[in-house]
Amino acid sequence: MPAEQQTRSHRSSFHSNPSRSRSQSRSHSHSRRPTLGSRRNSAKSFKSIELEQQDSAVDTETVDIPAVVATLDNSLPVDYFKQDLLSVLQQLHVSKWHRLPSHAAQDISIKRISGALTNAIYKVEAPSITVLRNLDLSHHNFPVLLLRVYGPNVESIIDRDYELKVLVRLSMQHIGPRLFGCFTNGRIEQFLDNAITLTKSDIMNKKTSARIARRMKELHSGIKLTQQERNEGPSSFKNIKKWLPVVKELLANPNLGVEPEEVLGSSFEFLQSKIEEYEKWIESRYKNLNETLVFCHNDTQYGNLLFTSKSLPNSSESESQSQISDQQSLRTNFSNLSLENLQNIKPSQQEKKQDQNLVVIDFEYSGANPPQFDIANHFCEWMHNYNHPTQSYAVTESDFPTMEEQFNLIHSYIIFNNAETDINKLDIQAKKLYDECILWRPIVSIFWALWAILQNGDKSQIKDVIIEQGPNGEQYKIVTEDSDQEQLEEEEVVEEESGETDVDSFEYLKYARDKLSVFWGDLVQLGLADKDEVTKPLKLLPTKLFD
């Protein structure tokens, strides 16, 4: 064994837990191992990101992001985890945090944030004011951090280099939280204080839904696509083509625990042929599909929408759509635009000012797509309750927004920053967008179905011995051990809200099954598949078009 390679098995035991991709352990001992930050042989380094320039004499611009070659293992006992985290913060030279001495690691506050389905997310706060006074650091304002540890099985899902390019571009436009730096399996970001995560009922509120539309329009028009992004076509199709071979391999694994057809509703080959047929069909409806592309978030579920204020405007009215007052209710037939309801849709100056408090986060799946993909995806998210105590995976088709609710968002999107004032022309634009959202809905469903199968991963690939690299280049051999202990340790790294779901416990295959039920339901109703060709019940959403 190399001199710097250590075995942690004598310090912590690991147990098998089917609900987690990596088993976790907690140490009874609060003893501190020699801190990884005590070695100063690793200078601060940078990851260079090349950005294509749109209107410039130079072709590219290089931006350097603080980076360190280190892996943070969030299954470690809390004391070790905090030490490794502080070492990463020191090496990244994160504002104020790099001043903390290594022995203060145990006084850091770290709390797990529930609800994340791709990564493990933590809120990291500095030691108490008392501790900081003793360290003569109380005069420093330590920023609250968001620690993002990338989840398992995502290497084939997310292009991290492209994601960093997106984050840099957003930062240059002052969109999203500040990025402090990256490590091998995650990154450190600014934590948005006084930010309230929207809920399922919030996005059903009429005013909040209109606000989402306006902010989405700003994103679509504010971030310019590079020529390469436009030439590559819709990122949804691009990712699906990349994911399909991996999905096929995963479904062929005998350890899947379920028959592939039970998830897919057909054979894999038939599903693949229908995806290809659908892609040709949708492309045939456009003279030049690539010219319609904009920069899309592609994952506007309510968990990725924050309101950076102590309370949501009209929050007392956000309990559910059925509880909204008569004054706020959707009593206008929004399928036909008129001068009267146009005035109702237009935001007041106060509403426009409040729009800036609505922040979208997590751009891991962002990229070039037609705007109707983003809107259709958001409508589909109305059908999900990720905080349901037993069925967080389920698609509830009865929760899909009504035509009136869809047009509330669509009209708000259409008229925002639109120089057109002719009511009839605006109405035509809105109806066209409504139709296109229906036509792009199948690709939304198949996109997230394949994502879920990839996220579920190959459970047989979990190894008994894992070699990981520490923040200063040291190698650690982590030996996993089966344990029958029901009560391992009394101290937890995480604090999760009861009843909420996250990346460790989400039932991805059931989610994929339900998304495919929507996919097949749409294809059957659009005449692109026969009901008899599908071996599962269909979830049928409205597909009646204006044109």
N, C-alpha and C positions, 0 to 999 in steps of 0.2 A: 504494500500500500504506500503511495507517495506520502511524503512527510506532511503535506498540507491536507491530506484527505482524512476526514474523521467520520466515525460512525455514530449516528445519533440514537441508535436503537437502545443504547443503555440508559439514555436520558428520558426517553418517552416511548410509550407503547402505542401501537396503532391497531384499530379494530375495523372490522368489516361492517359497512353500513350501506345497504342497497339504495338508499335515497340520495347518496352522495357519490360524486364521481371520484373523489379522493377521500379516504377515511381521515378523520381528524382526531387529534389527541390533545389532552390537556395535562400539564405537569402539576403534581402536588407540590413540587419543590419550587421555591421562588429564587433559587440560587442563580447567579448570572454567569454565563459562560464568557470567556474572553471576547470582548466586543470586536466585531469585524471592522469597526471603524477605527480601531487602534492602530492599524497599519496604514501608513501614508504613502504607499507605493503606487497609488492610482490617482493620476491627475484628472481634473475635470475634462471631459471630452464632449464632443458635439456630434450630432447626426446631421449631415448636410442634406437639405431638401431643395431640389431644383424645381422652380415654378416657371411654367411657360407664360410669357408676357403677351398681353393682347395688343396694347397700343404703345409700343416702345421700340427704340432703335435696336435694343438687344433682344435676343430670342428667349433667354432664360434669366432668371434671378435666383441666386443661391441664398437660402436662409438656413442658419445653423440653430439647431435645437439642442439644449443640454441633454446629454445622454450618458448612461453608465451601463456597462456590461455586467448585469447582476440579476439574479432571480429571487423574487420574494415568494416564500412558501407560506401561504396563509393557513396551512394545516399544522404549523408548528405551535408549541406552547406559547402563550401570550408574551412571556418575557423575552423569548428568543425572537419572536416576530417583531416586537417593538425595537429591539436592538438593531436588527437588520434594516428595518424601515428607517431609523434615524441615520444609520450609516449611508443609506441611499440619499437621504435628504442632505446630508453633509457633503457628499461627493457631487451632487447636483448643484450645490451652493444655493439652495432654495432660500428666498428672502427671509431673513431673521432666523430661520430654522437651523441654518448651518452653524449658528453661534452656540447652540445647545451642546454641552459636553456629553460624552457618551454615557456617563453614569446617570444622566437624567432621563434616559430612554424609558425607564419604568414608570415615570410620571406623566408620560404622554397619554392622552385620552384617545381611544380608537373605538369606533362603534360601527357595526355593520348596518348598512341601509338595505332593507328588504325591497323586493319587487324587481330587481335586475335579473333579466333572463339570459344575458350573454356573459356578463362579467360579475365578479365579486366587487362591490362598491363599499367604501368605508369613509366615514367622516373622521378626520384627524384634527385634534385640537391640542394646543400647547399645554404644558403643565400649569397648575393653578398659580395664581398671583403670588401666593406664599412661597411656592417653590422658586418662582422666577425672581422674587426679591432676594432669596438666599443665594441665588446665582448671579445677582446684580444684573439681571436682564429684564426687570419689570418695566423699564422705560421703553422697551421695544414692543412694537405692535405686531404680534405673530399672526400672519394670515391663516384662516381656517382652510384646511386642505381637503381635497377629494382624492382619495387613493383608489385607483382602478387596477385591479388584478385581473388580467385576461382569463376568461373561463376556459375549460377544457374543450377539446374537439373543434376549435374555431380556426385552426390554421388554414383549412381549405375553404372557409367561409368568408373571412375578412382579409382584405389586402391592407395590412397595417401601414405600408409605405404610402399608399394612396390616401389612407385615412389621415395620416400626418400632414400630407399636402393640403387636404381639405381643411384641417384645423388651422393651418398657417394662413390659408386664404381667408377663412372666416375671421381670424384674429386681425388681419389687416383691414377688415371691414368693421371691426369692433362688434363682432357677433359671437356670442358664446363666451364661456369662461376662459380665463387665462391658462395657458399651458406652461407649467413650471419645468417639466422635464420628463424624460422617459427612462425606463429600465427594460430589461429583456422581456419580461412578461407583464408589462403594465406601464402606467404613467401617473404623474402627479399633476392635478389641476387645481384651479381655484374653486373653493366651495362657495356657492352663492348663498350668503346669509339672508335671513328673512324671506326665503323662497319657499313657496307652498307648491307641492306637486299636485297637479290637477287630478281629479277623480273621474270615475266613469260618469257620475251624475253631473259633474261640472261641464263636461264637453257637450252635454245635452241642453245646457242653458242657451237660450236664444242669443243673448248678447255675447257670451263667451265664444259660442260657435262662430259668430260673425267676426269676432276679434281674431280667432284662429285663422279664418280665411284671409283677413287683411295681412297678418304676419306671414302667412304662407306666400301670398302674392309678392310681398317685399323680398322674401328669400329667393323666389323664382326669378325675380327681375334684378336683384342686387348682386348676385354672384354670377359672373360671366363664365360660360363654358370655354375651355380651351378647344382648339381645333381638333386635337386628338380625341378628346372626350366626345365631340360631336361626330367625328368620323367613325368611332367605334359603335355608335348607335345606342339604343336604350340599355342602361346598365342592368335592368331587370333581366332582359334576355341574355345579356353577356354573362351574368352570374349563373343563371340557370344552366346554360350550356357547360359552364365550368363545374357546376355541382353535380350534374346528372351522373357522370361516370363514378364519382365517389359514392353517391347514394346507392347506385347499383351494387357496388362492392359491399357496402354496409348491410344492405338488405339480404345479401346472399350468405351472411354470416349466421351459422346455426345458433349462436348465442343471442340472437335478436330477441327471443322470447315471445315472438308473435309471428304469424304467417304474413309475408309481405303483402299479399292480396288483401288481407284484413285491414292493412293501413292504406294501401293505394286504391282499393276499389277495382283493381284490374291487374293484369300482369304489368311488370315494369316496361316491357317492350311496347305494349299497347299505349300506356301512359306517355311514353316518350314520343311515339308517333303522333299522338293527339296534340302534344305540346308543339311539335314542329308544324303540324297542320294549322294550329291556332296562330302561330307566329306569322306564317305566310298569309293567312286570312286577314290579320290585323294590319300587316304592312301594305296589303293591297288596297286598303281604304285611304291611303295617303299618297299624294304625288311625290313627296319627299319627307318621309317620317323624321329623318335626322334634323331637318330644319325646324321641327316643332319642339325640339328638346330644350329643357331648361335645367338648372341645377335644382334637384329635389332632395328633400330629407329622406324620404322613402320609409320612414318609421314613425309617423306622427301619432303614436298611441299616447294616451293621457299621461302615462308615466314619464314620458319624455318632454312634457310641457310643464313649465314652472311659471308661477306668478311671483315676481320678486317684490312682494309687499307683505305687510303683516296679515292682510286678509284679501280675499278676492272681492272685487267690486260686485255688488249685488249677491254676496255669498249666501245671504239668508234665503235667496231665491234659487240656490243651486242644488237643493236637496235632490230633486228629480224633476224631470220634465212635467210630470203630472201635478207637481206642487207649485209650479210657476204661477204667479198671479195672473188674473185675467188681462191686466194691462200688458204683461210680458208674453202672453200666449201667442201661439202661431195661428191666428184666426183668419189671416189673409191667404187667399189662394195664390201661392207664389209661383205657380206654373205659368201665370200670365202677368208680366210686369206692367205696372201702371204708374202714373205720376204720383198717386197717393202712396202706394207701398214703396215706391222708390225713395220718397222722403223718409219713410220709416226705416229703410235699410241704411241710408247714408249715416255715417257716424257723426256725432257732435264733436266739437273741438276737444271737449273733456274726454270723450271716448278715445279719440286719436292719441291724446296725451297718455292715457292709460295703456294703450297698445304696447308701448315700449317696455312695460313691465312684464309682458308675456314673453318668455324666453324658451326657445327650443334647445334641447341638449342631445347628446349622443348621436353623432354623425357617422357612426360606423358603417351604415348601409347607404349613405348618401351617394349621389352620382347623377349622371345625365338620364333623364326620363321625361316623357311628356307630362305636363302639369296634371293631367287627369289621373295618372298613376298615383301621385301623391294624394289627391283628393279622394279617389276611390279607396285607397288604403286607409285613410282616416275614417271614412264611412264604415269600413269593415271593422275597425277597432271599436266601434260602438257595440258590437256584438260580444265583446270579451269582458269578463270580470276576472282579472288576474289575482284579485284578493279573495276570491271565493274560497271558503274553507275546505271544500272537497272537490270542486270541479273548476279549478282555475284554468284548465286547458280548453274548456267547452266553448263552442260557438253557439250562441243563442240567436237564431235568425229573427225571432220576433223583436229583438232590440235594434235591428237595422233601421236607420233613420227613415222616416216617412218621406214622401215626395216633398211635402212642405218644409220639413227639416233640412232636406238636401238643398232645396232651392234657397233657403235662408243663407246657407254657407256659399252656394254657387253665385247667387246674386251679389253677395258681399264681396266675393272674389272678383267678379266681372267688373263691377262699377268702381272698385278702388283704383285710384291713379289711372283712370281711363278717360281719355279726352272725348270719347264718344258721348253725345247727349241725346241722340235719337232713341226714344223708348223702344220702338219696334226693332231697331238694330241690336240694342242691348238684349232684348228678349230673345232674339235669334241666337246671339252668342251664348246666352245662358242655357237655352234648350240644347244647343249643339254640345256644350260641355257636359250637360247632364247625360246625354246619350253616350258620349265618349267615356264617361266614368263607368257606365254599365259595360261597355265593350272591353275596357281594360281591367275590369274586376277579376276575370279568370286568372290573369297573370299575377295579380296580387295574391290570390289564394295559393297558386302553385309555388310561388316564390317562397312564402312562409312555410308551406308544407315541407318543401325540400330542406329549407333552413332547419326545421325542427328535427328532421331525420339526421342531418349532419350534427346538430347540436347534441342529440342523444348519443351519437358516437358509437364506438365499438368497445363494449364493456370488457371484452376479453383481452384488451390491450393494456390493462392495468398491470403493472409489473410489481414483483415483490421487492426489487431493489432499484432505486432511482438515484442517479447521480445528478446533483445540481450544483451550480456555481454561485458562491456567495458574492456580496457586493464588492469585495476587494479581490476577486479572482480565485478565492479558495474553493476547493471542491469538497462537497459533502455527500457522503453515501447515506441515503435515507432508507432504512430497512423497515418495511411494513410487516406487522405481525398481527395475526388474527387474535382477537380477544373476546372473551365471553363476558367481560365486565359490563354491567349495566350502568354503573355509575363510575365514570372515569375520573373527572376532576371537578373541583368546585369553581374554578375561575375560567371564564369564557373570553375568547377574543372578541366575540360578536355579541351584539344585543339586537335581536330581531323582534319586530312587533308580531304579536300573536295573530295567527291566521293568514299572514301574508306569505306569498310564494316568491322564491328566487331561483337562481340558476342551479342550486343544489337539489331542489325538490320538485321542480316542474316536470310534468308528465308529457314529454315532447312527442312521443308516438301517438298518444291520444289526441294531442293538438293537431298533429299532421293529418290524422284520420279525419277530424272534423273539417279542417281546411280543404281537404280533398273532396269532402261531401259537397261543399259550396262550389268548388271548381267544376265537378261533374254536373251539378245542378245548373250552373250557368251555361256550360257547353251544350247540354241537352236542350235547354230552352232557346239557345241561340241557333240551334240546328246544326251544331258541329259534332254532335255525338248522339248515339241512340241509347235510350234508357236501358234496353236489354243488353247493351255491351258493358254495363257497369254492375259490379257485384255487391254494391252497398247502397243503403238508403241515401237519397239525395236531400240536400238542404236547398230549398228553392227560395231565391230572393227575387224581387221585382225586376223584370227585364223588358217591360214595355217601353218602346222608344218613341220619341216625337217624330223622328224621321226614319 
